[in-house]
């Protein structure tokens, strides 16, 4: 299978591989697309939000490498207009932290998809929100890629899963959490779910305090559960049902 051709069959994906800025000398290491483990969403943390602008930044001195990278350090880029670019062949082993040989570098084993913009997330106050076009195409793109690789919904990740809490920002994170099976293993995951239903209006700080407990009690009453203030298995099932139906 030619995975690049399959990606480009979607009418909303633009082939940017030949015209986005590239380094004059450097090339990415290669990987086998059949071995990819899923998709990881990122945000660019800048305001212009274009594939060309971010590629130009990445091939010059940048926060990942002072010597520049071969090209845009993601497989795909979603501009604020909602235009989706295939920036690199899926065979290109891009990276986000600059440590290609280090286990856990998500862009080595996943399709890195970057959304242009500067969005708020835990520990970061952004200056923008994702556009409606970006939020809509995020779901379409996931379902398109999922179909090509025959992945389950638990193969969708955010950069927050790999140690960057603010990435890809609150709204894209909620989309990820709506799509993939919910486990609610961490306090932040519980807070995100309660915030989506507007029971919780505090910070996504990972601290289970009075506001979090009050929100949980409100949700349990809403769901017809005994309001214990304890996140039980029944609470997870009810929350999963709420999120899937919302």
C-alpha positions in Angstrom: 0.0 0.0 0.0 1.2 3.5 -0.8 0.1 5.3 2.4 0.8 8.8 1.1 -1.5 8.2 -1.9 -4.2 6.9 0.5 -3.9 10.0 2.7 -4.2 12.3 -0.4 -7.4 10.6 -1.5 -9.2 12.8 1.0 -10.5 15.9 -0.7 -9.5 18.1 2.2 -5.8 17.1 2.2 -3.3 19.2 0.2 0.0 17.8 -1.0 2.6 20.2 0.4 5.6 17.9 0.1 7.1 19.5 -3.0 6.6 23.2 -2.2 7.0 23.7 1.6 10.4 25.0 2.7 13.1 22.3 3.1 16.7 22.2 4.4 19.2 22.3 1.6 21.2 19.4 3.0 19.4 17.5 5.7 17.0 14.6 5.3 14.8 12.7 7.8 15.6 9.1 8.8 13.1 6.7 7.5 10.5 4.4 9.1 8.1 1.8 8.0 4.6 3.3 7.9 3.0 -0.1 8.5 4.5 0.0 12.0 3.0 3.4 13.0 1.1 3.2 16.3 -1.3 6.0 15.8 -1.7 9.8 15.5 -0.5 12.6 17.8 -2.1 16.1 17.8 0.1 19.1 18.5 -0.3 22.9 18.4 2.2 25.3 16.9 2.1 27.8 19.8 2.4 30.8 17.4 -0.3 33.0 15.9 0.2 33.0 12.1 -0.7 29.3 11.9 0.5 28.4 8.4 2.3 25.4 7.1 4.8 27.5 5.2 5.6 29.7 8.1 6.2 26.8 10.4 8.3 24.9 7.9 10.4 28.0 7.4 11.0 28.2 11.1 11.8 24.5 11.4 14.5 24.4 8.7 16.3 27.4 10.3 17.5 27.6 13.9 14.6 26.7 16.2 13.7 25.4 19.7 14.4 21.8 18.7 17.7 22.2 16.8 19.9 25.2 16.4 21.2 23.7 13.2 17.7 23.4 11.7 15.6 20.4 10.7 15.1 18.7 7.3 11.6 20.2 6.9 8.4 20.9 8.9 8.8 18.5 11.9 5.3 17.0 11.5 3.8 14.7 9.0 0.8 16.9 8.6 -0.2 20.5 9.4 -3.7 22.0 9.8 -3.9 25.8 9.1 -6.3 28.1 10.7 -8.3 28.1 7.6 -8.9 24.4 8.0 -6.6 23.5 5.1 -4.7 20.3 5.8 -1.2 19.7 4.4 0.7 16.5 3.9 4.1 18.1 4.7 6.3 15.0 4.6 6.0 11.4 3.4 4.8 9.2 6.2 8.1 7.3 5.8 9.9 10.4 7.2 10.8 9.9 10.9 10.1 13.4 12.2 10.6 14.4 15.8 9.4 17.0 18.2 11.9 17.0 21.0 15.1 16.6 19.1 16.0 13.1 20.6 15.2 10.7 17.8 17.0 7.8 19.5 15.2 8.3 22.8 12.3 6.0 23.6 9.0 7.9 23.9 9.6 10.5 21.1 6.0 10.5 19.9 6.7 11.8 16.4 9.0 8.8 15.6 6.2 6.2 16.1 3.1 8.3 15.3 1.8 10.6 12.6 2.4 14.0 14.0 -0.4 16.4 13.1 0.2 20.1 14.1 -2.6 22.6 14.4 -1.6 26.2 13.7 -2.3 28.6 16.5 -1.5 29.6 20.1 -4.1 27.8 22.3 -4.6 27.8 26.1 -3.8 24.6 27.9 -2.7 23.6 31.4 0.2 25.9 32.4 -0.1 28.0 29.3 -2.3 31.0 28.5 -2.8 31.2 24.8 -3.8 34.1 22.6 -6.1 32.3 20.3 -8.7 29.5 20.1 -8.8 26.8 17.4 -11.1 27.9 14.5 -14.3 26.1 13.9 -12.7 24.8 10.6 -9.8 23.3 12.5 -12.0 21.6 15.1 -14.2 20.1 12.4 -11.4 18.9 10.3 -9.6 17.3 13.3 -12.3 14.8 13.5 -12.5 14.2 9.8 -8.8 13.7 9.6 -8.7 11.2 12.4 -11.4 9.1 10.9 -9.7 9.2 7.5 -6.3 8.1 9.0 -7.9 5.6 11.2 -9.5 3.9 8.2 -6.3 3.7 6.3 -4.4 2.0 9.1 -7.4 0.2 10.6 -6.7 1.7 14.0 -9.0 1.7 17.0 -10.0 5.0 18.6 -7.4 4.5 21.4 -4.7 5.1 18.8 -5.4 8.9 18.9 -3.1 10.9 21.2 -2.2 14.4 22.2 1.2 15.8 23.0 -0.1 16.0 26.6 0.2 12.2 26.6 4.0 12.5 26.2 4.8 15.1 28.8 3.6 18.4 27.3 0.3 19.3 29.2 -0.5 22.4 27.2 -0.4 20.7 23.8 -2.5 20.7 21.7 -4.7 22.9 23.9 -7.9 22.5 25.8 -10.4 22.3 22.9 -8.4 19.9 20.8 -7.7 17.8 23.9 -11.5 17.6 24.5 -11.9 16.3 21.0 -9.3 13.6 21.6 -10.9 12.6 24.8 -14.3 12.5 23.2 -13.0 10.1 20.5 -10.9 7.6 22.3 -12.2 5.2 25.0 -12.3 7.0 28.3 -10.4 5.6 31.3 -10.3 8.7 33.5 -7.1 7.3 35.1 -5.7 10.7 36.2 -7.2 13.7 38.0 -6.7 15.9 35.0 -8.8 13.5 32.9 -11.5 13.6 35.4 -11.4 17.4 35.5 -11.5 17.6 31.7 -14.6 15.4 31.6 -16.4 17.4 34.3 -15.4 20.7 32.6 -16.8 19.5 29.3 -20.1 19.0 30.9 -19.8 22.4 32.6 -19.9 21.0 36.1 -16.3 22.0 36.8 -15.1 25.6 36.2 -11.7 25.4 37.9 -8.2 24.9 36.4 -7.1 21.6 34.9 -4.4 21.5 37.5 -4.4 17.8 38.5 -5.3 18.6 42.1 -8.4 17.0 43.4 -9.8 19.7 45.7 -13.2 20.9 46.8 -14.1 22.3 43.4 -13.4 18.9 41.7 -15.4 17.0 44.4 -18.3 19.5 44.1 -18.4 19.0 40.3 -18.3 15.2 40.7 -21.2 15.3 43.1 -23.2 17.4 40.6 -22.5 15.0 37.8 -23.4 12.0 39.9 -26.8 13.6 40.7 -27.3 14.4 37.0 -26.5 10.8 36.1 -28.9 9.4 38.7 -26.0 7.9 40.7 -25.6 8.0 44.5 -23.7 11.2 45.1 -20.8 9.8 47.0 -18.1 12.1 45.7 -16.0 9.0 44.9 -15.1 8.3 41.2 -16.3 4.7 40.9 -16.5 2.4 38.0 -20.2 3.3 37.6 -19.2 6.9 37.5 -16.8 6.2 34.6 -19.4 4.3 32.7 -21.9 7.1 33.2 -19.4 9.8 32.1 -18.4 7.8 29.1 -22.0 7.6 28.1 -22.5 11.3 28.6 -19.5 12.2 26.5 -20.4 9.9 23.7 -23.9 11.3 23.6 -23.0 15.0 23.8 
